[in-house]
Amino acid sequence: NETIIMKQLIIIAALLLQCMMATAQQAGNDLQISILTCAHGKEIYAAFGHSAFRVQSKSRKIDKVYNYGTFNYNQPLFVLKFVRGFLDYAVSGYDYRFFCMEYISEKREVREQLLNLAPEQAQAVYDFLEWNSLEKNRYYKYNFLEDNCATRIRDVLINACGEHIVLPDTTYSFTLRDAIDERIDEMPWFRFGITLLMGLPVDQNATAKTAMFLPDYVYSTVDAAMIVRDGEQVPLVSRSGVVVRADKPVSRTDILTYICPALLLWILLAVWAWFTYKEIKNGTYHSVGDKALLFVLGMFGILFVVMWFFTEHTVTAWNMNLLWALPTHVVAAWAVKSQKKFWKTYYKVTAITTGLMLILAPVIPQHYDPAFYPILLMTIMRLARIGWRDNA
């Protein structure tokens, strides 16, 4: 009898232990991974919004954000590194509450997408984020199109889940430049500047994958993505919602929104055209404006060369604006009153080539800001005036 009782106790203990292990395993499998997409802000660095990971587990008492958009303002030669594309960005893991507090204070909405990952997939993402957060692994070289806080979301998921992640195979009718312009439409001066600096790489048609350098497209692409679980494809997002609400979207409208570059430059063109007409009519020539114009154009040309050849920014390569903003104009600015044949020929040839640039603009693959046209017309008008003027 004692033997029978002993056997029964062992069986009961084994069953209890098995239940306890199953419960512990179930509790340990409550790891949840979600993507946070933050609305744009007023500042230039927040113009495109932001993306981050959130990791939760009640059993492990985890609720952390992994943010790939952090950098140190105090690092040596910060500005030079930023301009040249050598700035170190880093991933930082910290309490989810602190992340929310930042966006609540800035009145910027934060949306969350809970990912439909299997326990082993969620664990793989978490393990990678923890490894990537180590001091020796956390730094990376920022690249606007290919390696930023948004693209890292995509790349971490692919790294952790491999071929189980199925992104939509979509090619959009708009270009990467169009996607950028749409998000800074309320910031015309910033859009004007960034449009001048960006070259042909942003004039390719966007795909679901390449558009993920922008947080909004991380959200929409992940929303349409699938994941393979237990041999079948299921939606990657199981649930979505808003975790930080804003009463209204952050307004980026100010006085500069209405005083746009194109309007000012068209007005300047009209005034200068009238001034040029009076010059020709009266047989006079004033060189100050031409010196300023050519010097500014030349400096822009030098900037385009530097950003193309002497930085790590792929987005500023193959900039067709160099066809009209010639670096040599910096020198030519000081010879506008010269009657030497070399300089006369220079101004005539550059007037003609700039005119061709204007004519061919619709078929050149690089998209131009509306402010581009009055600049070219001013340049053609004044180069022709210098090149074909008499000795006045």
C-alpha positions as CSV (number, residue, x, y, z in Angstrom):
1,N,0.0,0.0,0.0
2,E,2.8,2.4,0.9
3,T,4.4,1.7,-2.5
4,I,1.1,2.5,-4.3
5,I,0.7,5.7,-2.3
6,M,4.3,6.6,-3.0
7,K,3.9,6.1,-6.8
8,Q,0.7,8.2,-6.7
9,L,2.5,11.0,-4.9
10,I,5.4,10.9,-7.5
11,I,2.9,11.0,-10.3
12,I,1.0,14.0,-8.7
13,A,4.3,15.8,-8.1
14,A,5.4,15.2,-11.7
15,L,2.1,16.5,-13.0
16,L,2.3,19.6,-10.8
17,L,5.9,20.2,-11.9
18,Q,4.9,19.9,-15.5
19,C,2.0,22.3,-15.0
20,M,4.3,24.8,-13.3
21,M,6.9,24.5,-16.1
22,A,4.2,25.1,-18.7
23,T,2.9,28.1,-16.8
24,A,6.4,29.5,-16.5
25,Q,7.0,28.9,-20.1
26,Q,3.7,30.5,-21.1
27,A,4.6,33.5,-18.9
28,G,8.0,33.8,-20.5
29,N,6.4,33.8,-23.9
30,D,4.5,37.0,-23.4
31,L,7.2,39.1,-25.1
32,Q,5.6,41.6,-27.5
33,I,7.4,43.7,-30.1
34,S,5.8,46.8,-31.6
35,I,6.8,49.7,-33.9
36,L,6.2,53.3,-32.8
37,T,5.7,55.9,-35.5
38,C,5.9,59.5,-34.4
39,A,4.4,62.5,-36.1
40,H,6.6,65.3,-37.5
41,G,7.7,68.3,-35.4
42,K,8.4,72.0,-35.9
43,E,12.2,71.6,-35.9
44,I,14.1,70.7,-39.1
45,Y,15.6,67.5,-37.4
46,A,12.0,66.4,-36.7
47,A,10.6,67.3,-40.1
48,F,10.0,63.7,-41.3
49,G,8.9,62.2,-38.0
50,H,10.5,59.3,-36.2
51,S,10.4,55.5,-35.7
52,A,11.4,53.2,-32.8
53,F,10.8,49.8,-31.4
54,R,8.9,49.0,-28.2
55,V,9.5,45.7,-26.3
56,Q,7.0,44.6,-23.6
57,S,6.8,41.6,-21.3
58,K,4.8,41.6,-18.1
59,S,6.4,38.5,-16.8
60,R,9.9,39.9,-17.2
61,K,8.8,43.4,-16.2
62,I,10.1,44.9,-19.5
63,D,8.7,48.0,-21.2
64,K,11.5,49.6,-23.2
65,V,11.9,51.6,-26.3
66,Y,14.9,51.1,-28.7
67,N,15.6,54.4,-30.5
68,Y,18.0,54.5,-33.4
69,G,17.8,58.3,-33.7
70,T,20.1,59.4,-30.9
71,F,23.4,61.2,-31.2
72,N,25.8,63.2,-29.1
73,Y,25.9,67.0,-29.7
74,N,29.1,67.2,-27.7
75,Q,31.2,64.9,-29.9
76,P,34.3,66.6,-31.4
77,L,33.8,68.4,-34.7
78,F,30.1,67.8,-34.5
79,V,29.0,70.2,-37.3
80,L,31.8,69.1,-39.7
81,K,31.0,65.4,-39.2
82,F,27.3,66.1,-39.7
83,V,27.9,68.0,-43.0
84,R,30.4,65.4,-44.3
85,G,28.2,62.4,-43.4
86,F,30.5,61.0,-40.7
87,L,28.3,61.7,-37.7
88,D,27.8,58.7,-35.4
89,Y,24.2,57.9,-34.6
90,A,23.4,55.3,-32.0
91,V,20.6,53.0,-30.7
92,S,19.5,53.7,-27.1
93,G,17.3,51.5,-25.0
94,Y,15.3,53.2,-22.2
95,D,12.0,53.3,-20.4
96,Y,8.9,53.6,-22.6
97,R,7.4,56.2,-20.2
98,F,10.3,58.6,-20.9
99,F,9.8,58.2,-24.6
100,C,6.1,59.1,-24.3
101,M,6.8,62.0,-22.1
102,E,9.0,63.6,-24.8
103,Y,6.3,63.4,-27.4
104,I,3.6,64.5,-25.0
105,S,5.6,67.6,-24.2
106,E,6.1,68.3,-28.0
107,K,2.4,67.6,-28.7
108,R,3.3,65.0,-31.3
109,E,1.1,62.0,-32.0
110,V,2.6,58.5,-31.6
111,R,1.0,55.5,-33.3
112,E,1.8,51.9,-32.3
113,Q,1.7,48.7,-34.4
114,L,1.8,45.5,-32.4
115,L,3.7,42.8,-34.5
116,N,2.2,39.4,-34.9
117,L,5.4,37.5,-34.2
118,A,5.8,33.9,-32.9
119,P,7.5,33.7,-29.5
120,E,10.8,32.6,-31.0
121,Q,10.7,35.5,-33.6
122,A,9.9,38.1,-30.9
123,Q,12.8,36.7,-28.8
124,A,15.1,37.0,-31.8
125,V,14.2,40.6,-32.3
126,Y,14.7,41.4,-28.6
127,D,18.0,39.5,-28.5
128,F,19.3,41.5,-31.4
129,L,18.1,44.8,-30.0
130,E,19.8,44.0,-26.7
131,W,23.0,43.0,-28.5
132,N,22.9,46.1,-30.7
133,S,22.4,48.3,-27.6
134,L,25.8,47.3,-26.1
135,E,28.3,50.1,-26.1
136,K,30.6,48.4,-28.6
137,N,27.8,47.8,-31.1
138,R,25.4,50.7,-30.7
139,Y,27.0,53.3,-33.1
140,Y,26.4,53.5,-36.9
141,K,27.1,56.0,-39.7
142,Y,23.8,57.8,-40.5
143,N,22.7,57.8,-44.2
144,F,19.6,59.7,-45.1
145,L,18.3,57.2,-47.7
146,E,19.8,53.9,-46.6
147,D,20.6,53.9,-42.9
148,N,18.5,55.9,-40.4
149,C,16.1,55.5,-37.6
150,A,13.4,54.3,-40.0
151,T,15.4,51.9,-42.2
152,R,16.8,50.3,-39.1
153,I,13.2,49.1,-38.2
154,R,13.0,47.3,-41.5
155,D,16.6,45.9,-41.3
156,V,16.3,44.6,-37.7
157,L,13.1,42.7,-38.6
158,I,14.7,41.2,-41.7
159,N,17.8,40.4,-39.7
160,A,15.9,38.7,-36.9
161,C,13.1,37.0,-38.9
162,G,14.9,36.5,-42.3
163,E,12.7,35.3,-45.1
164,H,9.7,34.9,-42.9
165,I,9.1,38.7,-43.3
166,V,7.3,39.4,-46.6
167,L,7.2,43.0,-47.6
168,P,4.8,44.2,-50.4
169,D,6.4,44.2,-53.8
170,T,5.2,47.6,-54.8
171,T,6.7,50.2,-57.1
172,Y,5.1,53.6,-56.6
173,S,4.4,56.2,-59.3
174,F,6.2,58.9,-57.3
175,T,9.9,59.4,-56.7
176,L,11.8,59.5,-53.5
177,R,12.1,63.3,-54.0
178,D,8.3,63.5,-54.3
179,A,7.9,61.7,-51.0
180,I,10.4,64.0,-49.3
181,D,8.8,67.2,-50.7
182,E,5.3,66.1,-49.6
183,R,6.5,65.9,-46.0
184,I,8.1,69.4,-46.0
185,D,5.5,71.2,-48.0
186,E,4.8,73.6,-45.1
187,M,8.6,74.5,-45.0
188,P,9.2,76.0,-48.4
189,W,12.7,77.4,-47.6
190,F,13.9,74.1,-46.2
191,R,12.4,72.3,-49.2
192,F,14.1,74.8,-51.6
193,G,17.5,74.2,-49.9
194,I,17.2,70.4,-49.7
195,T,16.0,70.2,-53.3
196,L,19.0,72.1,-54.5
197,L,21.4,69.8,-52.6
198,M,19.8,66.5,-53.6
199,G,20.9,64.9,-56.8
200,L,19.7,62.1,-59.1
201,P,19.6,59.3,-56.5
202,V,16.3,60.7,-55.1
203,D,14.7,60.9,-58.6
204,Q,14.2,57.2,-58.9
205,N,10.7,55.8,-58.4
206,A,10.1,54.7,-54.8
207,T,9.3,51.1,-53.9
208,A,7.7,49.8,-50.7
209,K,11.2,48.9,-49.4
210,T,13.2,52.0,-50.5
211,A,10.5,54.4,-49.2
212,M,11.0,53.1,-45.7
213,F,13.6,55.7,-45.1
214,L,10.6,57.8,-44.1
215,P,8.7,56.8,-40.9
216,D,5.3,57.2,-42.5
217,Y,6.3,54.6,-45.1
218,V,7.6,52.3,-42.4
219,Y,4.1,52.5,-41.0
220,S,2.2,51.8,-44.2
221,T,4.6,49.2,-45.5
222,V,4.6,47.2,-42.2
223,D,0.8,47.5,-42.2
224,A,0.7,45.8,-45.6
225,A,3.4,43.2,-44.8
226,M,3.0,39.6,-44.0
227,I,4.9,37.1,-41.9
228,V,5.2,33.3,-42.1
229,R,4.0,31.6,-38.9
230,D,3.6,27.8,-38.7
231,G,4.0,27.5,-42.5
232,E,1.4,30.1,-43.5
233,Q,1.4,33.8,-44.2
234,V,-0.4,36.0,-41.8
235,P,-0.5,39.9,-41.4
236,L,2.6,41.2,-39.7
237,V,0.5,43.7,-37.7
238,S,-2.0,42.2,-35.2
239,R,-3.2,45.4,-33.7
240,S,-2.6,49.2,-34.1
241,G,-3.6,52.2,-32.2
242,V,-2.5,55.6,-30.9
243,V,-0.5,55.7,-27.7
244,V,0.2,59.5,-27.5
245,R,-2.6,61.7,-28.8
246,A,-2.2,65.3,-30.0
247,D,-5.2,67.7,-30.0
248,K,-4.2,68.7,-33.5
249,P,-1.2,68.1,-35.8
250,V,1.9,70.2,-35.0
251,S,1.7,73.3,-37.3
252,R,4.8,74.3,-39.1
253,T,3.2,77.4,-40.7
254,D,4.9,80.7,-40.1
255,I,5.5,83.9,-42.0
256,L,8.1,82.2,-44.1
257,T,5.5,79.7,-45.3
258,Y,3.8,82.5,-47.2
259,I,7.0,84.3,-48.4
260,C,8.1,81.4,-50.5
261,P,11.4,81.4,-52.5
262,A,9.7,81.1,-55.9
263,L,7.5,84.2,-55.3
264,L,10.5,86.3,-54.1
265,L,12.7,85.2,-57.0
266,W,10.0,85.9,-59.6
267,I,9.6,89.4,-58.2
268,L,13.4,89.9,-58.2
269,L,13.5,88.7,-61.8
270,A,10.9,91.3,-62.9
271,V,12.7,94.1,-61.1
272,W,16.1,93.1,-62.6
273,A,14.5,92.7,-66.1
274,W,13.3,96.3,-65.9
275,F,16.7,97.4,-64.6
276,T,18.4,95.6,-67.5
277,Y,16.0,97.3,-70.0
278,K,16.9,100.7,-68.5
279,E,20.6,99.9,-68.7
280,I,20.4,99.0,-72.4
281,K,18.2,102.0,-73.2
282,N,20.6,104.4,-71.5
283,G,23.8,102.8,-72.6
284,T,25.0,102.2,-69.1
285,Y,26.3,99.2,-67.1
286,H,26.3,98.6,-63.3
287,S,28.4,95.7,-62.2
288,V,27.6,95.3,-58.5
289,G,24.5,93.1,-59.0
290,D,26.3,90.8,-61.5
291,K,29.3,90.4,-59.2
292,A,26.9,89.4,-56.4
293,L,24.9,87.0,-58.6
294,L,27.9,85.2,-60.1
295,F,29.6,84.9,-56.8
296,V,26.6,83.4,-55.1
297,L,26.1,81.0,-58.0
298,G,29.7,80.0,-57.9
299,M,29.6,79.4,-54.2
300,F,26.5,77.2,-54.7
301,G,28.5,75.3,-57.3
302,I,31.4,74.8,-54.9
303,L,29.0,73.5,-52.3
304,F,27.4,71.0,-54.8
305,V,30.9,69.7,-55.7
306,V,31.9,69.4,-52.0
307,M,28.7,67.6,-51.1
308,W,29.1,65.2,-54.1
309,F,32.8,64.3,-54.0
310,F,33.9,65.1,-50.5
311,T,31.2,63.7,-48.2
312,E,29.6,60.3,-47.6
313,H,26.1,61.5,-48.5
314,T,24.9,59.4,-51.4
315,V,21.8,61.6,-51.7
316,T,23.9,64.6,-52.9
317,A,25.7,62.8,-55.7
318,W,25.1,63.4,-59.4
319,N,23.6,66.9,-58.8
320,M,22.6,68.3,-62.2
321,N,22.4,71.8,-60.6
322,L,26.1,71.9,-61.4
323,L,25.2,72.5,-65.0
324,W,24.1,76.1,-64.2
325,A,25.7,76.8,-60.8
326,L,29.3,76.7,-62.1
327,P,32.1,76.9,-59.5
328,T,34.1,79.0,-62.0
329,H,31.5,81.8,-61.6
330,V,33.3,82.7,-58.3
331,V,36.3,83.9,-60.4
332,A,34.1,85.2,-63.3
333,A,32.3,87.5,-60.8
334,W,35.4,89.7,-60.6
335,A,35.8,90.0,-64.4
336,V,32.4,91.3,-65.4
337,K,33.8,94.6,-66.6
338,S,36.7,93.1,-68.5
339,Q,36.8,93.5,-72.3
340,K,39.2,90.6,-72.7
341,K,38.2,88.1,-75.4
342,F,38.5,85.1,-72.9
343,W,36.0,86.6,-70.5
344,K,33.6,87.8,-73.2
345,T,33.6,84.3,-74.7
346,Y,33.1,82.8,-71.2
347,Y,30.0,84.9,-70.5
348,K,28.5,84.2,-73.9
349,V,29.1,80.4,-73.8
350,T,27.7,80.1,-70.2
351,A,24.7,82.2,-71.2
352,I,24.0,79.8,-74.1
353,T,24.6,76.6,-72.0
354,T,22.4,77.9,-69.2
355,G,19.7,78.7,-71.8
356,L,20.0,75.1,-73.1
357,M,19.7,73.9,-69.5
358,L,16.4,75.8,-69.1
359,I,15.0,74.4,-72.4
360,L,16.0,70.8,-71.5
361,A,14.8,71.0,-67.9
362,P,11.6,69.1,-68.6
363,V,13.5,66.1,-69.9
364,I,16.4,66.1,-67.5
365,P,15.6,63.3,-64.9
366,Q,16.4,65.5,-62.0
367,H,13.3,67.4,-60.7
368,Y,13.7,71.1,-60.1
369,D,12.0,73.4,-57.5
370,P,9.8,76.1,-59.0
371,A,12.3,78.7,-57.8
372,F,14.8,77.2,-60.2
373,Y,13.3,78.9,-63.2
374,P,13.6,82.6,-62.2
375,I,17.2,81.9,-61.1
376,L,18.0,80.5,-64.5
377,L,16.2,83.4,-66.3
378,M,18.1,85.9,-64.2
379,T,21.4,84.1,-64.9
380,I,20.8,84.0,-68.7
381,M,19.7,87.6,-68.9
382,R,22.7,88.9,-67.0
383,L,25.3,86.7,-68.6
384,A,24.1,87.7,-72.0
385,R,24.2,91.4,-70.9
386,I,27.8,91.1,-69.8
387,G,28.9,89.0,-72.8
388,W,27.3,91.1,-75.5
389,R,27.5,94.6,-74.0
390,D,29.7,97.3,-75.5
391,N,32.3,99.2,-73.5
392,A,29.8,101.1,-71.4
